[in-house]
Every structure is written in structure tokens, then in C-alpha cells.
Amino acid sequence: MTAASPIVAPSILAADFARLAEEAQAVEHVADWLHVDVMDNHFVPNLTIGLPVVQSLLAATTLPFDVHLMIENPRRWAPPY
């Protein structure tokens, strides 16, 4: 049995948000996915980016997203993400 290859998915939380598109593009040659943590300040005490930022970022990179929804009412929000 062969071990699966690791997936490299850098988190955009580590990026410079003023340069988010450039930061995503900078890892395209080494990353498999981009990891996006969505936190709503209700389900968890942190607040991060929302759907408009994710939609804008989709246009800036060819990488698929791994989206971690830590939000209230995920049935409402999951389909758009």
C-alpha cells in the first residue's frame, strides 16, 4: 500500500489582506489548494472574510479552494461557498 501524497493548502489567513490576489497567485506554483477559513463571530469568536471576498479571490487564482465554514446556519451559506 502506498501512502497518499500530501496536499499543500496554504491558508489565506496568513496572507497580507491588502495584497490578497497577489498572495494567492504567488503560491500557485507550489500549492494544490487555497485554504479559506470563514468565521462569523457567532459560531466562533473570530471574524474573518465573507462571501464577497471569496468570490473576488476566485477570479484572481486558478487554485481550487478548501473552505472551512465556522458559521451559524451553514445550510444557508454553504451552497454559495
Summary of the structure (lengths in Angstrom):
residues: 81
radius of gyration: 13.7
end to end distance: 34.8
largest distance: 44.5
contacts: 182
relative contact order: 0.22
helix: 31%
strand: 19%
